[in-house]
Amino acid sequence: MEAIVSAALSEDARTEDFAALAVPESYRGAVVLKEEVGMFEGLASQDKDPRKSLHIESVPTPAPGPGEALIAVMASAVNYNTVWSSLFEPLPTFTFLERYGQSRPEGERHNLPYHVLGSDLSGVVLRTGPGVRRWKPGDRVVAHCLSVELESAEGHDDTMLDPEQRIWGFETNFGGLAELALVKSNQLMPKPRHLTWEEAACSGLVNSTAYRQLVSRNGAGMKQGDNVLIWGASGGLGSYATQFALAGGANPICVVSSDQKADICRAMGAEAIIDRSAEGYKFWKDERTQDPREWKRFGKRIRELTGGEDVDIVFEHPGRETFGASVYVTRKGGAIVTCASTSGYHHEYDNRYLWMSLKRIIGSHFANYREAWEANRLIAKGKIHPTLSEVFPLASTGEAVREVHRNRHSGKVGVLCLAPQENLGVEDRETRARHEPAINRFRGTGR
């Protein structure tokens, strides 16, 4: 690994230098084990500890097959799908690996007694498989997490509709929280040259997801002047949604849970902010009963911030806890666009407020290659900025995942894999100098 790291950090290493490097027979990765699937049985989600289920182990290196690339991973990041994987919720990810293994012969190698997690990376192409022409050893890249076969007609209008669409590092093996990773070549995008390895690694999943959810015609199709309610506006997803709303001429109404997180939203340029903890919003009376009076109080507060207008778009991802309120506060003809359910999958809402007011619920899941590419391009141009708050070494991945599980973070939590320290990998210092305050505005805001 030392020779790979040395070449990745060199400004002079060429394609032939990377091609000449020996590929290690094994590498270290953050894994969950099939034999431990039942370790948290009987515990509530909040009582499960990812530090017990996530292990840093040495695993065999897979060879890239047709259309694949082996990446030397300099840095990665924690997403909520890694939290779910480490808790074995809502079901163990080994179920996904078994399905992949049964679906096609080349999927069988993903069906292993361990699962290398992680759906983000920045790094360097080490090897490519047959048929890969666009990428070559030595290319500095980031990866988006859509793994797709593209053998069905359904996927050729929008690859997210492909029946064999999977999320890499969650529904496939050999993910990015590791020293090496295996991806399809059409997951790769150029690394933004003005960012460090850890900064570049933190945006792939959440930035692309927010882009499709808000900007793309496959999502809400946000336009100038729209009022956009953003739950968790300082978090991993919400921090990018807030930036897209501001950059697109919309008016974000940022919902946060503390003064500190409100300050982060103000630093991004948002003005309309609701601290739901300080203002005491409780949308459920008990586990089975919602409180419509709280929906109304929430809607009134929104109108105070918007000059009497309801929201055009709700950026939904908490799920069960907030969904009833989201449907209620959306304007007539507006849209609730949802990409996750971090507080629970079983949503309840009063359907009268949906059908009688002609509102729409739009399901949005990650992004297709074009959407991910456009989202990454905006980062490369300095229009959207990474929201990295803190960084852990690979050996402490369990602790990093626990921070996200306990919601003790802001923005994104990064993980150094092969990068020996932070602040490496910057190529375009002129562009970085212009945007450094925005790049660093989340640093030190975790915990």
C-alpha positions as CSV (number, residue, x, y, z in Angstrom):
1,M,0.0,0.0,0.0
2,E,2.9,2.4,0.7
3,A,3.8,2.5,-3.0
4,I,0.2,3.2,-4.0
5,V,0.0,6.0,-1.4
6,S,3.3,7.5,-2.6
7,A,2.1,7.5,-6.2
8,A,-1.3,9.0,-5.3
9,L,0.4,11.8,-3.4
10,S,3.0,12.5,-6.1
11,E,2.4,15.3,-8.6
12,D,4.6,13.6,-11.2
13,A,3.2,10.1,-11.3
14,R,1.9,9.1,-14.7
15,T,-0.5,6.4,-16.0
16,E,2.3,4.0,-16.6
17,D,3.6,4.5,-13.1
18,F,0.2,3.5,-11.6
19,A,-0.1,0.6,-14.1
20,A,3.2,-0.7,-13.0
21,L,2.2,-0.8,-9.3
22,A,1.6,-4.2,-7.8
23,V,-2.0,-4.7,-6.6
24,P,-2.1,-6.0,-3.0
25,E,-3.7,-9.4,-2.4
26,S,-5.7,-7.9,0.4
27,Y,-6.8,-4.6,1.9
28,R,-8.4,-3.2,5.1
29,G,-12.0,-2.3,5.0
30,A,-14.9,-1.5,7.4
31,V,-17.1,-4.6,7.4
32,V,-20.1,-6.1,9.1
33,L,-20.2,-9.9,9.5
34,K,-23.0,-12.2,8.5
35,E,-22.4,-14.3,11.7
36,E,-23.3,-11.2,13.8
37,V,-26.6,-10.3,12.2
38,G,-28.5,-11.2,15.4
39,M,-26.2,-9.3,17.8
40,F,-28.6,-6.5,18.5
41,E,-31.8,-8.6,18.7
42,G,-34.3,-7.1,21.2
43,L,-32.7,-3.7,21.4
44,A,-34.3,-0.5,20.2
45,S,-32.5,1.3,17.4
46,Q,-31.2,4.1,19.6
47,D,-29.6,1.5,21.9
48,K,-27.6,-0.2,19.2
49,D,-23.9,0.7,18.9
50,P,-22.3,0.6,15.5
51,R,-18.9,0.4,17.2
52,K,-19.7,-3.2,18.1
53,S,-20.9,-4.3,14.7
54,L,-18.4,-2.5,12.5
55,H,-14.9,-4.1,12.2
56,I,-11.8,-3.1,10.4
57,E,-10.6,-6.3,8.8
58,S,-8.3,-7.4,6.0
59,V,-10.2,-8.9,3.0
60,P,-9.1,-10.3,-0.4
61,T,-8.8,-7.8,-3.2
62,P,-11.4,-8.3,-6.0
63,A,-10.2,-8.1,-9.6
64,P,-12.1,-5.6,-11.8
65,G,-14.4,-7.3,-14.3
66,P,-15.7,-5.9,-17.6
67,G,-16.7,-2.3,-17.2
68,E,-15.3,-2.1,-13.7
69,A,-12.5,-0.2,-12.0
70,L,-10.4,-0.9,-8.9
71,I,-9.9,2.4,-6.9
72,A,-7.2,3.3,-4.4
73,V,-9.4,5.0,-1.9
74,M,-7.9,8.1,-0.3
75,A,-11.0,9.1,1.7
76,S,-14.6,8.2,2.2
77,A,-17.6,9.5,4.2
78,V,-20.4,8.2,6.3
79,N,-24.0,8.1,5.0
80,Y,-27.2,7.1,6.7
81,N,-27.2,3.8,4.7
82,T,-24.0,2.8,6.6
83,V,-25.8,3.5,9.8
84,W,-28.7,1.2,8.8
85,S,-26.2,-1.4,7.6
86,S,-24.3,-1.4,10.9
87,L,-27.6,-1.8,12.9
88,F,-28.8,-4.5,10.5
89,E,-31.9,-2.4,9.9
90,P,-34.5,-2.5,8.4
91,L,-33.0,-5.8,7.3
92,P,-29.5,-7.1,7.1
93,T,-27.7,-6.0,4.0
94,F,-26.6,-9.6,3.4
95,T,-30.1,-10.1,2.0
96,F,-29.2,-7.6,-0.8
97,L,-25.9,-9.4,-1.4
98,E,-27.7,-12.8,-1.6
99,R,-30.2,-11.4,-4.1
100,Y,-27.3,-10.0,-6.2
101,G,-25.5,-13.3,-6.1
102,Q,-28.6,-15.1,-7.4
103,S,-29.4,-12.6,-10.1
104,R,-26.4,-13.1,-12.3
105,P,-23.1,-15.1,-12.2
106,E,-20.9,-12.1,-11.8
107,G,-23.0,-11.0,-8.8
108,E,-22.0,-14.1,-6.9
109,R,-18.7,-12.7,-5.8
110,H,-20.5,-10.0,-3.9
111,N,-22.3,-12.7,-1.8
112,L,-19.8,-13.1,1.0
113,P,-19.9,-13.6,4.8
114,Y,-18.6,-10.1,5.2
115,H,-19.9,-6.8,3.7
116,V,-17.4,-3.9,3.0
117,L,-19.6,-0.8,3.5
118,G,-19.4,2.7,2.2
119,S,-21.1,4.6,-0.6
120,D,-18.7,7.5,-1.1
121,L,-15.1,7.8,-2.1
122,S,-12.3,10.0,-3.6
123,G,-9.2,8.3,-4.9
124,V,-7.1,7.2,-7.8
125,V,-7.9,4.6,-10.5
126,L,-5.6,1.7,-9.9
127,R,-6.8,-0.8,-12.5
128,T,-9.6,-1.0,-15.1
129,G,-11.4,-4.1,-16.4
130,P,-12.1,-5.0,-20.1
131,G,-14.1,-2.4,-22.1
132,V,-13.2,0.6,-19.9
133,R,-12.0,3.4,-22.2
134,R,-12.8,6.7,-20.5
135,W,-10.8,6.1,-17.3
136,K,-7.2,5.0,-16.9
137,P,-4.8,4.2,-14.0
138,G,-3.8,7.4,-12.2
139,D,-7.0,9.3,-12.8
140,R,-8.1,11.2,-9.8
141,V,-11.8,10.5,-9.3
142,V,-14.8,10.6,-7.0
143,A,-17.6,8.0,-7.3
144,H,-21.3,8.2,-7.2
145,C,-23.2,5.2,-5.7
146,L,-25.5,4.1,-8.5
147,S,-24.6,0.6,-9.6
148,V,-26.7,-0.4,-12.6
149,E,-26.6,-3.2,-15.2
150,L,-28.4,-1.3,-18.0
151,E,-29.6,-4.5,-19.8
152,S,-33.3,-3.6,-19.5
153,A,-35.2,-1.1,-21.6
154,E,-36.7,0.6,-18.5
155,G,-33.3,2.0,-17.4
156,H,-32.4,3.8,-20.6
157,D,-34.7,6.8,-20.1
158,D,-33.7,7.1,-16.4
159,T,-31.2,4.6,-15.0
160,M,-32.8,4.9,-11.6
161,L,-35.7,3.0,-13.1
162,D,-33.5,0.0,-14.1
163,P,-34.9,-3.1,-12.4
164,E,-31.3,-4.0,-11.5
165,Q,-30.4,-0.6,-10.0
166,R,-28.5,-1.0,-6.7
167,I,-26.7,1.3,-4.3
168,W,-23.0,0.5,-4.2
169,G,-21.6,-0.3,-0.8
170,F,-25.1,-0.9,0.5
171,E,-26.7,-3.3,-1.9
172,T,-23.3,-4.4,-3.4
173,N,-20.1,-5.3,-1.7
174,F,-16.6,-3.8,-1.9
175,G,-17.7,-0.3,-0.8
176,G,-15.7,2.9,-0.2
177,L,-15.0,2.7,3.6
178,A,-11.8,0.9,2.8
179,E,-8.3,1.1,1.3
180,L,-9.5,-0.2,-2.1
181,A,-12.9,-0.3,-3.7
182,L,-14.6,-1.9,-6.7
183,V,-16.9,0.2,-8.8
184,K,-18.5,0.2,-12.2
185,S,-16.6,2.7,-14.5
186,N,-19.8,4.6,-15.1
187,Q,-19.8,5.5,-11.4
188,L,-16.7,7.6,-11.8
189,M,-16.5,11.4,-12.1
190,P,-13.5,13.8,-12.0
191,K,-12.3,14.8,-8.6
192,P,-12.8,18.6,-8.0
193,R,-9.3,19.9,-8.3
194,H,-9.6,22.6,-5.6
195,L,-10.7,20.2,-2.8
196,T,-8.7,17.9,-0.5
197,W,-9.3,14.2,-0.6
198,E,-11.6,14.2,2.4
199,E,-13.6,17.2,1.1
200,A,-14.1,15.6,-2.3
201,A,-15.2,12.3,-0.8
202,C,-18.0,13.7,1.3
203,S,-20.4,15.0,-1.4
204,G,-21.1,12.2,-3.9
205,L,-24.2,10.6,-2.4
206,V,-25.9,13.5,-0.6
207,N,-25.1,16.2,-3.2
208,S,-26.5,14.0,-6.1
209,T,-29.5,13.0,-4.0
210,A,-30.4,16.6,-3.2
211,Y,-29.9,17.7,-6.9
212,R,-32.3,15.1,-8.2
213,Q,-34.8,15.7,-5.4
214,L,-34.9,19.5,-5.8
215,V,-33.5,20.6,-9.2
216,S,-34.0,17.7,-11.6
217,R,-37.2,17.3,-13.7
218,N,-37.3,13.8,-12.1
219,G,-37.8,15.5,-8.7
220,A,-39.5,18.8,-7.7
221,G,-38.2,20.9,-10.6
222,M,-37.5,23.8,-8.3
223,K,-37.7,27.3,-9.8
224,Q,-36.8,30.8,-8.8
225,G,-38.9,32.2,-6.1
226,D,-40.1,28.9,-4.7
227,N,-40.5,28.6,-1.0
228,V,-38.7,25.3,0.0
229,L,-39.1,23.8,3.4
230,I,-35.9,21.9,4.2
231,W,-35.9,19.5,7.2
232,G,-32.5,19.0,8.8
233,A,-31.1,21.9,6.9
234,S,-27.7,21.7,8.4
235,G,-27.3,17.9,8.1
236,G,-25.8,15.8,5.4
237,L,-28.6,16.0,2.9
238,G,-30.2,19.3,4.1
239,S,-26.9,21.3,3.8
240,Y,-26.8,20.6,0.1
241,A,-30.5,21.2,-0.4
242,T,-30.1,24.6,1.3
243,Q,-27.3,25.5,-1.1
244,F,-29.2,24.4,-4.1
245,A,-32.2,26.4,-3.0
246,L,-30.1,29.5,-2.5
247,A,-28.1,29.0,-5.7
248,G,-31.3,28.5,-7.7
249,G,-33.0,31.7,-6.5
250,A,-35.5,29.9,-4.2
251,N,-36.2,30.8,-0.6
252,P,-35.2,28.0,1.8
253,I,-37.1,27.7,5.1
254,C,-34.5,25.8,7.2
255,V,-35.7,23.5,10.0
256,V,-32.9,22.7,12.5
257,S,-32.6,21.5,16.1
258,S,-30.2,23.9,17.8
259,D,-28.9,27.4,17.8
260,Q,-25.6,26.1,16.5
261,K,-27.2,24.5,13.5
262,A,-29.2,27.6,12.9
263,D,-26.0,29.6,12.8
264,I,-24.6,27.2,10.1
265,C,-27.7,27.8,7.9
266,R,-27.2,31.6,8.3
267,A,-23.5,31.1,7.3
268,M,-24.8,29.5,4.1
269,G,-27.0,32.5,3.4
270,A,-30.4,31.3,4.6
271,E,-32.6,33.8,6.5
272,A,-35.8,31.9,7.3
273,I,-34.9,29.5,10.0
274,I,-37.0,27.4,12.5
275,D,-35.4,25.9,15.5
276,R,-37.9,23.1,16.2
277,S,-36.4,22.3,19.6
278,A,-36.4,25.9,20.8
279,E,-40.0,26.4,19.5
280,G,-41.1,23.1,21.0
281,Y,-42.8,21.4,18.0
282,K,-44.1,18.0,18.8
283,F,-46.1,16.5,15.9
284,W,-47.0,13.3,17.8
285,K,-49.0,13.2,21.0
286,D,-47.9,9.7,21.5
287,E,-46.5,6.9,19.4
288,R,-49.9,6.4,17.6
289,T,-51.5,9.8,17.6
290,Q,-50.4,12.9,15.7
291,D,-51.3,16.4,16.8
292,P,-52.9,18.5,13.9
293,R,-52.7,21.6,16.1
294,E,-49.0,21.4,15.9
295,W,-49.2,21.2,12.1
296,K,-51.2,24.4,12.1
297,R,-48.9,26.1,14.5
298,F,-46.0,25.1,12.3
299,G,-47.8,26.3,9.2
300,K,-48.4,29.7,10.8
301,R,-44.8,30.0,11.7
302,I,-43.8,29.3,8.1
303,R,-46.1,32.0,6.8
304,E,-44.6,34.5,9.3
305,L,-41.2,33.9,7.7
306,T,-42.4,34.0,4.1
307,G,-44.7,37.0,4.1
308,G,-47.9,34.9,4.3
309,E,-47.0,32.3,1.8
310,D,-47.1,28.5,2.1
311,V,-44.3,26.4,0.9
312,D,-44.1,25.2,-2.7
313,I,-41.8,22.3,-2.0
314,V,-41.0,20.2,1.1
315,F,-37.6,18.5,1.1
316,E,-38.6,15.4,3.1
317,H,-36.3,12.7,4.5
318,P,-37.1,12.3,8.3
319,G,-40.2,10.3,7.4
320,R,-42.6,9.2,10.0
321,E,-41.9,11.9,12.5
322,T,-42.5,14.8,10.1
323,F,-44.5,13.6,7.1
324,G,-47.9,14.5,8.4
325,A,-46.8,18.1,9.0
326,S,-45.1,18.2,5.6
327,V,-48.3,17.3,3.7
328,Y,-50.3,19.8,5.7
329,V,-48.0,22.8,5.3
330,T,-47.5,22.4,1.5
331,R,-49.4,24.9,-0.6
332,K,-52.2,23.9,-2.9
333,G,-50.7,22.3,-5.9
334,G,-47.3,22.0,-4.2
335,A,-45.0,19.0,-3.8
336,I,-43.6,16.9,-1.0
337,V,-40.5,15.1,-2.4
338,T,-39.1,12.4,-0.2
339,C,-35.9,10.4,-0.4
340,A,-35.6,8.7,3.0
341,S,-37.3,7.8,6.3
342,T,-34.6,8.2,8.9
343,S,-37.2,8.4,11.7
344,G,-39.4,5.5,10.4
345,Y,-40.8,4.1,7.2
346,H,-44.4,3.9,8.1
347,H,-45.7,7.4,7.2
348,E,-49.1,8.7,8.3
349,Y,-50.8,11.9,7.0
350,D,-54.3,13.2,6.6
351,N,-55.1,12.5,2.9
352,R,-57.8,15.2,2.7
353,Y,-55.0,17.8,2.7
354,L,-53.4,15.9,-0.2
355,W,-56.2,15.1,-2.6
356,M,-58.4,18.1,-2.0
357,S,-55.5,20.5,-2.4
358,L,-54.0,18.8,-5.5
359,K,-50.7,18.2,-3.8
360,R,-48.2,15.7,-5.0
361,I,-45.9,13.2,-3.2
362,I,-42.8,12.5,-5.3
363,G,-40.5,9.6,-4.5
364,S,-36.9,10.4,-5.2
365,H,-34.0,7.9,-4.9
366,F,-30.4,8.9,-5.3
367,A,-29.7,10.1,-8.9
368,N,-28.9,8.9,-12.4
369,Y,-25.4,9.3,-13.9
370,R,-26.2,12.6,-15.7
371,E,-27.7,14.1,-12.5
372,A,-24.7,13.0,-10.4
373,W,-22.4,14.4,-13.0
374,E,-24.1,17.8,-13.1
375,A,-24.1,17.9,-9.3
376,N,-20.4,17.1,-9.2
377,R,-19.8,19.7,-11.9
378,L,-21.3,22.4,-9.7
379,I,-18.9,21.5,-6.9
380,A,-16.0,21.6,-9.3
381,K,-17.0,25.1,-10.4
382,G,-17.3,26.3,-6.8
383,K,-21.1,26.9,-7.0
384,I,-21.9,24.3,-4.4
385,H,-19.5,23.5,-1.5
386,P,-18.7,20.4,0.6
387,T,-20.1,20.4,4.1
388,L,-17.5,18.4,5.8
389,S,-17.5,19.0,9.6
390,E,-15.1,16.4,11.0
391,V,-12.8,13.6,9.9
392,F,-12.0,10.2,11.4
393,P,-9.3,7.6,10.5
394,L,-10.4,4.4,9.0
395,A,-9.7,2.6,12.2
396,S,-12.3,4.7,13.9
397,T,-15.1,4.2,11.4
398,G,-17.4,2.7,14.0
399,E,-17.1,5.9,16.1
400,A,-17.8,8.0,13.0
401,V,-20.9,6.0,12.2
402,R,-22.0,6.4,15.8
403,E,-21.8,10.2,15.6
404,V,-24.2,10.1,12.6
405,H,-26.5,7.6,14.4
406,R,-26.7,9.8,17.4
407,N,-27.2,12.9,15.2
408,R,-24.3,14.6,16.9
409,H,-22.9,15.8,13.7
410,S,-23.4,18.7,11.2
411,G,-23.0,18.3,7.5
412,K,-20.9,15.3,6.6
413,V,-18.5,13.1,8.5
414,G,-15.4,12.0,6.6
415,V,-13.1,9.1,6.9
416,L,-9.4,9.0,5.8
417,C,-8.6,5.7,4.1
418,L,-5.2,5.7,2.4
419,A,-4.7,9.5,2.8
420,P,-2.1,9.7,5.7
421,Q,-3.5,13.0,6.9
422,E,-6.0,15.7,6.1
423,N,-5.5,18.6,3.7
424,L,-3.8,16.7,0.9
425,G,-4.9,16.3,-2.7
426,V,-5.4,20.0,-3.7
427,E,-4.4,20.7,-7.3
428,D,-6.1,24.1,-8.0
429,R,-5.1,26.4,-5.2
430,E,-6.3,29.5,-7.0
431,T,-9.9,28.3,-7.1
432,R,-9.6,27.1,-3.5
433,A,-8.4,30.4,-2.3
434,R,-11.5,32.1,-3.7
435,H,-13.9,29.7,-1.9
436,E,-11.9,28.7,1.2
437,P,-14.3,30.3,3.8
438,A,-17.3,28.5,2.2
439,I,-15.4,25.2,2.0
440,N,-14.6,25.4,5.7
441,R,-17.8,26.8,7.2
442,F,-18.9,23.4,8.6
443,R,-15.5,22.5,10.1
444,G,-15.5,22.1,13.8
445,T,-19.3,22.3,14.0
446,G,-19.9,18.6,14.9
447,R,-20.8,17.3,18.4
